[in-house]
């Protein structure tokens, strides 16, 4: 499972809000909702977030093993 807790921490550190993602960087509100719910997003979205936040992928997403 991929989770995006690190995204919100990185955004806080960088001073970027979800409003700014929507208004300044054209990240769709549905995409933001998917990230908040730890649902699938495209690799292009992850790449765009890394470029916006000037960070690495591991600053945005984390893999957790599936529970059996």
mmCIF file of the N, C-alpha and C atoms, coordinates in Angstrom:
data_MODEL
# 
_entry.id   MODEL 
# 
loop_
_atom_site.group_PDB 
_atom_site.id 
_atom_site.type_symbol 
_atom_site.label_atom_id 
_atom_site.label_alt_id 
_atom_site.label_comp_id 
_atom_site.label_asym_id 
_atom_site.label_entity_id 
_atom_site.label_seq_id 
_atom_site.pdbx_PDB_ins_code 
_atom_site.Cartn_x 
_atom_site.Cartn_y 
_atom_site.Cartn_z 
_atom_site.occupancy 
_atom_site.B_iso_or_equiv 
_atom_site.pdbx_formal_charge 
_atom_site.auth_seq_id 
_atom_site.auth_comp_id 
_atom_site.auth_asym_id 
_atom_site.auth_atom_id 
_atom_site.pdbx_PDB_model_num 
ATOM 1   N N  . UNK A 1 1  ? 0.840   -1.168  0.000   1.00 0.00 ? 1  UNK A N  1 
ATOM 2   C CA . UNK A 1 1  ? 0.000   0.000   0.000   1.00 0.00 ? 1  UNK A CA 1 
ATOM 3   C C  . UNK A 1 1  ? 0.893   1.242   0.000   1.00 0.00 ? 1  UNK A C  1 
ATOM 4   N N  . UNK A 1 2  ? 0.511   2.217   -0.792  1.00 0.00 ? 2  UNK A N  1 
ATOM 5   C CA . UNK A 1 2  ? 1.221   3.491   -0.842  1.00 0.00 ? 2  UNK A CA 1 
ATOM 6   C C  . UNK A 1 2  ? 0.423   4.507   -0.036  1.00 0.00 ? 2  UNK A C  1 
ATOM 7   N N  . UNK A 1 3  ? 1.121   5.219   0.858   1.00 0.00 ? 3  UNK A N  1 
ATOM 8   C CA . UNK A 1 3  ? 0.457   6.275   1.624   1.00 0.00 ? 3  UNK A CA 1 
ATOM 9   C C  . UNK A 1 3  ? 1.175   7.601   1.374   1.00 0.00 ? 3  UNK A C  1 
ATOM 10  N N  . UNK A 1 4  ? 0.473   8.694   1.611   1.00 0.00 ? 4  UNK A N  1 
ATOM 11  C CA . UNK A 1 4  ? 0.990   10.022  1.279   1.00 0.00 ? 4  UNK A CA 1 
ATOM 12  C C  . UNK A 1 4  ? 1.139   10.924  2.492   1.00 0.00 ? 4  UNK A C  1 
ATOM 13  N N  . UNK A 1 5  ? 1.327   10.338  3.685   1.00 0.00 ? 5  UNK A N  1 
ATOM 14  C CA . UNK A 1 5  ? 1.522   11.144  4.898   1.00 0.00 ? 5  UNK A CA 1 
ATOM 15  C C  . UNK A 1 5  ? 2.714   12.088  4.739   1.00 0.00 ? 5  UNK A C  1 
ATOM 16  N N  . UNK A 1 6  ? 3.750   11.610  4.095   1.00 0.00 ? 6  UNK A N  1 
ATOM 17  C CA . UNK A 1 6  ? 4.958   12.429  3.917   1.00 0.00 ? 6  UNK A CA 1 
ATOM 18  C C  . UNK A 1 6  ? 4.689   13.650  3.042   1.00 0.00 ? 6  UNK A C  1 
ATOM 19  N N  . UNK A 1 7  ? 3.736   13.546  2.127   1.00 0.00 ? 7  UNK A N  1 
ATOM 20  C CA . UNK A 1 7  ? 3.376   14.690  1.285   1.00 0.00 ? 7  UNK A CA 1 
ATOM 21  C C  . UNK A 1 7  ? 2.927   15.853  2.147   1.00 0.00 ? 7  UNK A C  1 
ATOM 22  N N  . UNK A 1 8  ? 2.025   15.580  3.093   1.00 0.00 ? 8  UNK A N  1 
ATOM 23  C CA . UNK A 1 8  ? 1.469   16.659  3.918   1.00 0.00 ? 8  UNK A CA 1 
ATOM 24  C C  . UNK A 1 8  ? 2.543   17.263  4.811   1.00 0.00 ? 8  UNK A C  1 
ATOM 25  N N  . UNK A 1 9  ? 3.462   16.437  5.304   1.00 0.00 ? 9  UNK A N  1 
ATOM 26  C CA . UNK A 1 9  ? 4.580   16.944  6.108   1.00 0.00 ? 9  UNK A CA 1 
ATOM 27  C C  . UNK A 1 9  ? 5.487   17.830  5.259   1.00 0.00 ? 9  UNK A C  1 
ATOM 28  N N  . UNK A 1 10 ? 5.785   17.385  4.048   1.00 0.00 ? 10 UNK A N  1 
ATOM 29  C CA . UNK A 1 10 ? 6.648   18.154  3.150   1.00 0.00 ? 10 UNK A CA 1 
ATOM 30  C C  . UNK A 1 10 ? 5.978   19.470  2.766   1.00 0.00 ? 10 UNK A C  1 
ATOM 31  N N  . UNK A 1 11 ? 4.694   19.417  2.475   1.00 0.00 ? 11 UNK A N  1 
ATOM 32  C CA . UNK A 1 11 ? 3.969   20.649  2.144   1.00 0.00 ? 11 UNK A CA 1 
ATOM 33  C C  . UNK A 1 11 ? 4.024   21.633  3.309   1.00 0.00 ? 11 UNK A C  1 
ATOM 34  N N  . UNK A 1 12 ? 3.831   21.151  4.522   1.00 0.00 ? 12 UNK A N  1 
ATOM 35  C CA . UNK A 1 12 ? 3.897   22.015  5.708   1.00 0.00 ? 12 UNK A CA 1 
ATOM 36  C C  . UNK A 1 12 ? 5.274   22.669  5.820   1.00 0.00 ? 12 UNK A C  1 
ATOM 37  N N  . UNK A 1 13 ? 6.311   21.857  5.654   1.00 0.00 ? 13 UNK A N  1 
ATOM 38  C CA . UNK A 1 13 ? 7.685   22.376  5.735   1.00 0.00 ? 13 UNK A CA 1 
ATOM 39  C C  . UNK A 1 13 ? 7.964   23.429  4.676   1.00 0.00 ? 13 UNK A C  1 
ATOM 40  N N  . UNK A 1 14 ? 7.418   23.220  3.480   1.00 0.00 ? 14 UNK A N  1 
ATOM 41  C CA . UNK A 1 14 ? 7.680   24.124  2.355   1.00 0.00 ? 14 UNK A CA 1 
ATOM 42  C C  . UNK A 1 14 ? 6.706   25.303  2.319   1.00 0.00 ? 14 UNK A C  1 
ATOM 43  N N  . UNK A 1 15 ? 5.675   25.267  3.169   1.00 0.00 ? 15 UNK A N  1 
ATOM 44  C CA . UNK A 1 15 ? 4.705   26.365  3.201   1.00 0.00 ? 15 UNK A CA 1 
ATOM 45  C C  . UNK A 1 15 ? 3.746   26.365  2.025   1.00 0.00 ? 15 UNK A C  1 
ATOM 46  N N  . UNK A 1 16 ? 3.452   25.186  1.483   1.00 0.00 ? 16 UNK A N  1 
ATOM 47  C CA . UNK A 1 16 ? 2.529   25.049  0.351   1.00 0.00 ? 16 UNK A CA 1 
ATOM 48  C C  . UNK A 1 16 ? 1.213   24.475  0.866   1.00 0.00 ? 16 UNK A C  1 
ATOM 49  N N  . UNK A 1 17 ? 0.103   25.083  0.454   1.00 0.00 ? 17 UNK A N  1 
ATOM 50  C CA . UNK A 1 17 ? -1.223  24.617  0.876   1.00 0.00 ? 17 UNK A CA 1 
ATOM 51  C C  . UNK A 1 17 ? -1.918  23.880  -0.267  1.00 0.00 ? 17 UNK A C  1 
ATOM 52  N N  . UNK A 1 18 ? -2.975  23.157  0.080   1.00 0.00 ? 18 UNK A N  1 
ATOM 53  C CA . UNK A 1 18 ? -3.753  22.491  -0.970  1.00 0.00 ? 18 UNK A CA 1 
ATOM 54  C C  . UNK A 1 18 ? -4.412  23.533  -1.871  1.00 0.00 ? 18 UNK A C  1 
ATOM 55  N N  . UNK A 1 19 ? -4.763  24.677  -1.316  1.00 0.00 ? 19 UNK A N  1 
ATOM 56  C CA . UNK A 1 19 ? -5.326  25.767  -2.127  1.00 0.00 ? 19 UNK A CA 1 
ATOM 57  C C  . UNK A 1 19 ? -4.317  26.184  -3.196  1.00 0.00 ? 19 UNK A C  1 
ATOM 58  N N  . UNK A 1 20 ? -3.067  26.345  -2.810  1.00 0.00 ? 20 UNK A N  1 
ATOM 59  C CA . UNK A 1 20 ? -2.029  26.718  -3.773  1.00 0.00 ? 20 UNK A CA 1 
ATOM 60  C C  . UNK A 1 20 ? -1.833  25.634  -4.826  1.00 0.00 ? 20 UNK A C  1 
ATOM 61  N N  . UNK A 1 21 ? -1.900  24.367  -4.415  1.00 0.00 ? 21 UNK A N  1 
ATOM 62  C CA . UNK A 1 21 ? -1.779  23.285  -5.397  1.00 0.00 ? 21 UNK A CA 1 
ATOM 63  C C  . UNK A 1 21 ? -2.868  23.405  -6.452  1.00 0.00 ? 21 UNK A C  1 
ATOM 64  N N  . UNK A 1 22 ? -4.089  23.696  -6.003  1.00 0.00 ? 22 UNK A N  1 
ATOM 65  C CA . UNK A 1 22 ? -5.216  23.823  -6.939  1.00 0.00 ? 22 UNK A CA 1 
ATOM 66  C C  . UNK A 1 22 ? -5.087  25.076  -7.801  1.00 0.00 ? 22 UNK A C  1 
ATOM 67  N N  . UNK A 1 23 ? -4.888  26.211  -7.178  1.00 0.00 ? 23 UNK A N  1 
ATOM 68  C CA . UNK A 1 23 ? -4.947  27.489  -7.886  1.00 0.00 ? 23 UNK A CA 1 
ATOM 69  C C  . UNK A 1 23 ? -3.681  27.825  -8.671  1.00 0.00 ? 23 UNK A C  1 
ATOM 70  N N  . UNK A 1 24 ? -2.524  27.549  -8.104  1.00 0.00 ? 24 UNK A N  1 
ATOM 71  C CA . UNK A 1 24 ? -1.267  27.961  -8.740  1.00 0.00 ? 24 UNK A CA 1 
ATOM 72  C C  . UNK A 1 24 ? -0.645  26.883  -9.619  1.00 0.00 ? 24 UNK A C  1 
ATOM 73  N N  . UNK A 1 25 ? -0.953  25.614  -9.308  1.00 0.00 ? 25 UNK A N  1 
ATOM 74  C CA . UNK A 1 25 ? -0.278  24.521  -10.004 1.00 0.00 ? 25 UNK A CA 1 
ATOM 75  C C  . UNK A 1 25 ? -1.235  23.582  -10.726 1.00 0.00 ? 25 UNK A C  1 
ATOM 76  N N  . UNK A 1 26 ? -2.521  23.925  -10.743 1.00 0.00 ? 26 UNK A N  1 
ATOM 77  C CA . UNK A 1 26 ? -3.540  23.164  -11.480 1.00 0.00 ? 26 UNK A CA 1 
ATOM 78  C C  . UNK A 1 26 ? -3.619  21.690  -11.088 1.00 0.00 ? 26 UNK A C  1 
ATOM 79  N N  . UNK A 1 27 ? -3.450  21.411  -9.802  1.00 0.00 ? 27 UNK A N  1 
ATOM 80  C CA . UNK A 1 27 ? -3.691  20.056  -9.300  1.00 0.00 ? 27 UNK A CA 1 
ATOM 81  C C  . UNK A 1 27 ? -5.185  19.977  -8.989  1.00 0.00 ? 27 UNK A C  1 
ATOM 82  N N  . UNK A 1 28 ? -5.864  19.060  -9.625  1.00 0.00 ? 28 UNK A N  1 
ATOM 83  C CA . UNK A 1 28 ? -7.314  18.930  -9.495  1.00 0.00 ? 28 UNK A CA 1 
ATOM 84  C C  . UNK A 1 28 ? -7.714  18.590  -8.059  1.00 0.00 ? 28 UNK A C  1 
ATOM 85  N N  . UNK A 1 29 ? -8.840  19.134  -7.608  1.00 0.00 ? 29 UNK A N  1 
ATOM 86  C CA . UNK A 1 29 ? -9.311  18.862  -6.243  1.00 0.00 ? 29 UNK A CA 1 
ATOM 87  C C  . UNK A 1 29 ? -9.606  17.374  -6.037  1.00 0.00 ? 29 UNK A C  1 
ATOM 88  N N  . UNK A 1 30 ? -10.015 16.674  -7.097  1.00 0.00 ? 30 UNK A N  1 
ATOM 89  C CA . UNK A 1 30 ? -10.235 15.224  -6.986  1.00 0.00 ? 30 UNK A CA 1 
ATOM 90  C C  . UNK A 1 30 ? -8.922  14.487  -6.737  1.00 0.00 ? 30 UNK A C  1 
ATOM 91  N N  . UNK A 1 31 ? -7.861  14.973  -7.347  1.00 0.00 ? 31 UNK A N  1 
ATOM 92  C CA . UNK A 1 31 ? -6.542  14.372  -7.131  1.00 0.00 ? 31 UNK A CA 1 
ATOM 93  C C  . UNK A 1 31 ? -6.097  14.589  -5.692  1.00 0.00 ? 31 UNK A C  1 
ATOM 94  N N  . UNK A 1 32 ? -6.318  15.778  -5.180  1.00 0.00 ? 32 UNK A N  1 
ATOM 95  C CA . UNK A 1 32 ? -5.967  16.064  -3.786  1.00 0.00 ? 32 UNK A CA 1 
ATOM 96  C C  . UNK A 1 32 ? -6.761  15.159  -2.853  1.00 0.00 ? 32 UNK A C  1 
ATOM 97  N N  . UNK A 1 33 ? -8.028  14.954  -3.150  1.00 0.00 ? 33 UNK A N  1 
ATOM 98  C CA . UNK A 1 33 ? -8.864  14.060  -2.340  1.00 0.00 ? 33 UNK A CA 1 
ATOM 99  C C  . UNK A 1 33 ? -8.315  12.631  -2.399  1.00 0.00 ? 33 UNK A C  1 
ATOM 100 N N  . UNK A 1 34 ? -7.894  12.191  -3.588  1.00 0.00 ? 34 UNK A N  1 
ATOM 101 C CA . UNK A 1 34 ? -7.335  10.841  -3.729  1.00 0.00 ? 34 UNK A CA 1 
ATOM 102 C C  . UNK A 1 34 ? -6.058  10.703  -2.887  1.00 0.00 ? 34 UNK A C  1 
ATOM 103 N N  . UNK A 1 35 ? -5.241  11.730  -2.880  1.00 0.00 ? 35 UNK A N  1 
ATOM 104 C CA . UNK A 1 35 ? -4.025  11.710  -2.065  1.00 0.00 ? 35 UNK A CA 1 
ATOM 105 C C  . UNK A 1 35 ? -4.370  11.651  -0.576  1.00 0.00 ? 35 UNK A C  1 
ATOM 106 N N  . UNK A 1 36 ? -5.337  12.437  -0.161  1.00 0.00 ? 36 UNK A N  1 
ATOM 107 C CA . UNK A 1 36 ? -5.748  12.434  1.252   1.00 0.00 ? 36 UNK A CA 1 
ATOM 108 C C  . UNK A 1 36 ? -6.290  11.073  1.668   1.00 0.00 ? 36 UNK A C  1 
ATOM 109 N N  . UNK A 1 37 ? -6.941  10.389  0.737   1.00 0.00 ? 37 UNK A N  1 
ATOM 110 C CA . UNK A 1 37 ? -7.523  9.073   1.017   1.00 0.00 ? 37 UNK A CA 1 
ATOM 111 C C  . UNK A 1 37 ? -6.559  7.923   0.724   1.00 0.00 ? 37 UNK A C  1 
ATOM 112 N N  . UNK A 1 38 ? -5.304  8.243   0.388   1.00 0.00 ? 38 UNK A N  1 
ATOM 113 C CA . UNK A 1 38 ? -4.283  7.237   0.051   1.00 0.00 ? 38 UNK A CA 1 
ATOM 114 C C  . UNK A 1 38 ? -4.736  6.324   -1.082  1.00 0.00 ? 38 UNK A C  1 
ATOM 115 N N  . UNK A 1 39 ? -5.390  6.909   -2.073  1.00 0.00 ? 39 UNK A N  1 
ATOM 116 C CA . UNK A 1 39 ? -5.822  6.162   -3.248  1.00 0.00 ? 39 UNK A CA 1 
ATOM 117 C C  . UNK A 1 39 ? -4.797  6.337   -4.369  1.00 0.00 ? 39 UNK A C  1 
ATOM 118 N N  . UNK A 1 40 ? -4.972  5.578   -5.443  1.00 0.00 ? 40 UNK A N  1 
ATOM 119 C CA . UNK A 1 40 ? -4.036  5.622   -6.564  1.00 0.00 ? 40 UNK A CA 1 
ATOM 120 C C  . UNK A 1 40 ? -4.029  6.985   -7.243  1.00 0.00 ? 40 UNK A C  1 
ATOM 121 N N  . UNK A 1 41 ? -2.824  7.440   -7.583  1.00 0.00 ? 41 UNK A N  1 
ATOM 122 C CA . UNK A 1 41 ? -2.637  8.613   -8.432  1.00 0.00 ? 41 UNK A CA 1 
ATOM 123 C C  . UNK A 1 41 ? -1.599  8.242   -9.479  1.00 0.00 ? 41 UNK A C  1 
ATOM 124 N N  . UNK A 1 42 ? -1.517  9.022   -10.527 1.00 0.00 ? 42 UNK A N  1 
ATOM 125 C CA . UNK A 1 42 ? -0.592  8.699   -11.610 1.00 0.00 ? 42 UNK A CA 1 
ATOM 126 C C  . UNK A 1 42 ? 0.848   9.047   -11.237 1.00 0.00 ? 42 UNK A C  1 
ATOM 127 N N  . UNK A 1 43 ? 1.755   8.414   -11.926 1.00 0.00 ? 43 UNK A N  1 
ATOM 128 C CA . UNK A 1 43 ? 3.171   8.727   -11.764 1.00 0.00 ? 43 UNK A CA 1 
ATOM 129 C C  . UNK A 1 43 ? 3.416   10.173  -12.185 1.00 0.00 ? 43 UNK A C  1 
ATOM 130 N N  . UNK A 1 44 ? 2.690   10.644  -13.178 1.00 0.00 ? 44 UNK A N  1 
ATOM 131 C CA . UNK A 1 44 ? 2.827   12.029  -13.619 1.00 0.00 ? 44 UNK A CA 1 
ATOM 132 C C  . UNK A 1 44 ? 2.455   12.995  -12.496 1.00 0.00 ? 44 UNK A C  1 
ATOM 133 N N  . UNK A 1 45 ? 1.420   12.661  -11.734 1.00 0.00 ? 45 UNK A N  1 
ATOM 134 C CA . UNK A 1 45 ? 1.025   13.503  -10.600 1.00 0.00 ? 45 UNK A CA 1 
ATOM 135 C C  . UNK A 1 45 ? 2.125   13.531  -9.550  1.00 0.00 ? 45 UNK A C  1 
ATOM 136 N N  . UNK A 1 46 ? 2.683   12.379  -9.242  1.00 0.00 ? 46 UNK A N  1 
ATOM 137 C CA . UNK A 1 46 ? 3.767   12.324  -8.263  1.00 0.00 ? 46 UNK A CA 1 
ATOM 138 C C  . UNK A 1 46 ? 4.975   13.119  -8.742  1.00 0.00 ? 46 UNK A C  1 
ATOM 139 N N  . UNK A 1 47 ? 5.290   13.010  -10.024 1.00 0.00 ? 47 UNK A N  1 
ATOM 140 C CA . UNK A 1 47 ? 6.397   13.768  -10.603 1.00 0.00 ? 47 UNK A CA 1 
ATOM 141 C C  . UNK A 1 47 ? 6.132   15.265  -10.489 1.00 0.00 ? 47 UNK A C  1 
ATOM 142 N N  . UNK A 1 48 ? 4.918   15.674  -10.798 1.00 0.00 ? 48 UNK A N  1 
ATOM 143 C CA . UNK A 1 48 ? 4.547   17.092  -10.723 1.00 0.00 ? 48 UNK A CA 1 
ATOM 144 C C  . UNK A 1 48 ? 4.672   17.607  -9.287  1.00 0.00 ? 48 UNK A C  1 
ATOM 145 N N  . UNK A 1 49 ? 4.205   16.818  -8.322  1.00 0.00 ? 49 UNK A N  1 
ATOM 146 C CA . UNK A 1 49 ? 4.311   17.223  -6.917  1.00 0.00 ? 49 UNK A CA 1 
ATOM 147 C C  . UNK A 1 49 ? 5.770   17.362  -6.488  1.00 0.00 ? 49 UNK A C  1 
ATOM 148 N N  . UNK A 1 50 ? 6.615   16.430  -6.915  1.00 0.00 ? 50 UNK A N  1 
ATOM 149 C CA . UNK A 1 50 ? 8.040   16.511  -6.585  1.00 0.00 ? 50 UNK A CA 1 
ATOM 150 C C  . UNK A 1 50 ? 8.666   17.770  -7.179  1.00 0.00 ? 50 UNK A C  1 
ATOM 151 N N  . UNK A 1 51 ? 8.278   18.110  -8.401  1.00 0.00 ? 51 UNK A N  1 
ATOM 152 C CA . UNK A 1 51 ? 8.798   19.325  -9.024  1.00 0.00 ? 51 UNK A CA 1 
ATOM 153 C C  . UNK A 1 51 ? 8.295   20.575  -8.315  1.00 0.00 ? 51 UNK A C  1 
ATOM 154 N N  . UNK A 1 52 ? 7.021   20.610  -7.975  1.00 0.00 ? 52 UNK A N  1 
ATOM 155 C CA . UNK A 1 52 ? 6.444   21.760  -7.264  1.00 0.00 ? 52 UNK A CA 1 
ATOM 156 C C  . UNK A 1 52 ? 7.141   21.958  -5.922  1.00 0.00 ? 52 UNK A C  1 
ATOM 157 N N  . UNK A 1 53 ? 7.297   20.875  -5.189  1.00 0.00 ? 53 UNK A N  1 
ATOM 158 C CA . UNK A 1 53 ? 7.854   20.944  -3.836  1.00 0.00 ? 53 UNK A CA 1 
ATOM 159 C C  . UNK A 1 53 ? 9.377   20.877  -3.818  1.00 0.00 ? 53 UNK A C  1 
ATOM 160 N N  . UNK A 1 54 ? 9.985   20.674  -4.981  1.00 0.00 ? 54 UNK A N  1 
ATOM 161 C CA . UNK A 1 54 ? 11.434  20.535  -5.102  1.00 0.00 ? 54 UNK A CA 1 
ATOM 162 C C  . UNK A 1 54 ? 11.952  19.515  -4.080  1.00 0.00 ? 54 UNK A C  1 
ATOM 163 N N  . UNK A 1 55 ? 11.408  18.308  -4.211  1.00 0.00 ? 55 UNK A N  1 
ATOM 164 C CA . UNK A 1 55 ? 11.757  17.248  -3.268  1.00 0.00 ? 55 UNK A CA 1 
ATOM 165 C C  . UNK A 1 55 ? 11.883  15.925  -4.010  1.00 0.00 ? 55 UNK A C  1 
ATOM 166 N N  . UNK A 1 56 ? 12.214  14.888  -3.274  1.00 0.00 ? 56 UNK A N  1 
ATOM 167 C CA . UNK A 1 56 ? 12.328  13.548  -3.839  1.00 0.00 ? 56 UNK A CA 1 
ATOM 168 C C  . UNK A 1 56 ? 11.038  12.782  -3.602  1.00 0.00 ? 56 UNK A C  1 
ATOM 169 N N  . UNK A 1 57 ? 10.858  11.706  -4.334  1.00 0.00 ? 57 UNK A N  1 
ATOM 170 C CA . UNK A 1 57 ? 9.638   10.904  -4.223  1.00 0.00 ? 57 UNK A CA 1 
ATOM 171 C C  . UNK A 1 57 ? 9.405   10.418  -2.796  1.00 0.00 ? 57 UNK A C  1 
ATOM 172 N N  . UNK A 1 58 ? 10.477  10.043  -2.109  1.00 0.00 ? 58 UNK A N  1 
ATOM 173 C CA . UNK A 1 58 ? 10.296  9.550   -0.738  1.00 0.00 ? 58 UNK A CA 1 
ATOM 174 C C  . UNK A 1 58 ? 9.847   10.637  0.237   1.00 0.00 ? 58 UNK A C  1 
ATOM 175 N N  . UNK A 1 59 ? 9.884   11.903  -0.195  1.00 0.00 ? 59 UNK A N  1 
ATOM 176 C CA . UNK A 1 59 ? 9.336   12.999  0.609   1.00 0.00 ? 59 UNK A CA 1 
ATOM 177 C C  . UNK A 1 59 ? 7.838   13.166  0.383   1.00 0.00 ? 59 UNK A C  1 
ATOM 178 N N  . UNK A 1 60 ? 7.287   12.396  -0.554  1.00 0.00 ? 60 UNK A N  1 
ATOM 179 C CA . UNK A 1 60 ? 5.872   12.504  -0.924  1.00 0.00 ? 60 UNK A CA 1 
ATOM 180 C C  . UNK A 1 60 ? 5.111   11.223  -0.596  1.00 0.00 ? 60 UNK A C  1 
ATOM 181 N N  . UNK A 1 61 ? 5.711   10.086  -0.870  1.00 0.00 ? 61 UNK A N  1 
ATOM 182 C CA . UNK A 1 61 ? 5.004   8.807   -0.745  1.00 0.00 ? 61 UNK A CA 1 
ATOM 183 C C  . UNK A 1 61 ? 5.844   7.799   0.030   1.00 0.00 ? 61 UNK A C  1 
ATOM 184 N N  . UNK A 1 62 ? 5.139   6.842   0.615   1.00 0.00 ? 62 UNK A N  1 
ATOM 185 C CA . UNK A 1 62 ? 5.796   5.772   1.363   1.00 0.00 ? 62 UNK A CA 1 
ATOM 186 C C  . UNK A 1 62 ? 5.065   4.463   1.101   1.00 0.00 ? 62 UNK A C  1 
ATOM 187 N N  . UNK A 1 63 ? 5.832   3.402   0.938   1.00 0.00 ? 63 UNK A N  1 
ATOM 188 C CA . UNK A 1 63 ? 5.246   2.076   0.740   1.00 0.00 ? 63 UNK A CA 1 
ATOM 189 C C  . UNK A 1 63 ? 5.149   1.362   2.080   1.00 0.00 ? 63 UNK A C  1 
ATOM 190 N N  . UNK A 1 64 ? 3.967   0.835   2.364   1.00 0.00 ? 64 UNK A N  1 
ATOM 191 C CA . UNK A 1 64 ? 3.758   -0.009  3.543   1.00 0.00 ? 64 UNK A CA 1 
ATOM 192 C C  . UNK A 1 64 ? 3.373   -1.400  3.062   1.00 0.00 ? 64 UNK A C  1 
ATOM 193 N N  . UNK A 1 65 ? 3.955   -2.439  3.645   1.00 0.00 ? 65 UNK A N  1 
ATOM 194 C CA . UNK A 1 65 ? 3.581   -3.802  3.242   1.00 0.00 ? 65 UNK A CA 1 
ATOM 195 C C  . UNK A 1 65 ? 2.099   -4.061  3.521   1.00 0.00 ? 65 UNK A C  1 
ATOM 196 N N  . UNK A 1 66 ? 1.498   -4.855  2.663   1.00 0.00 ? 66 UNK A N  1 
ATOM 197 C CA . UNK A 1 66 ? 0.093   -5.246  2.845   1.00 0.00 ? 66 UNK A CA 1 
ATOM 198 C C  . UNK A 1 66 ? -0.025  -6.126  4.073   1.00 0.00 ? 66 UNK A C  1 
ATOM 199 N N  . UNK A 1 67 ? -1.080  -5.917  4.827   1.00 0.00 ? 67 UNK A N  1 
ATOM 200 C CA . UNK A 1 67 ? -1.354  -6.787  5.978   1.00 0.00 ? 67 UNK A CA 1 
ATOM 201 C C  . UNK A 1 67 ? -2.079  -8.023  5.482   1.00 0.00 ? 67 UNK A C  1 
ATOM 202 N N  . UNK A 1 68 ? -1.688  -9.165  5.995   1.00 0.00 ? 68 UNK A N  1 
ATOM 203 C CA . UNK A 1 68 ? -2.322  -10.414 5.561   1.00 0.00 ? 68 UNK A CA 1 
ATOM 204 C C  . UNK A 1 68 ? -3.410  -10.836 6.502   1.00 0.00 ? 68 UNK A C  1 
# 
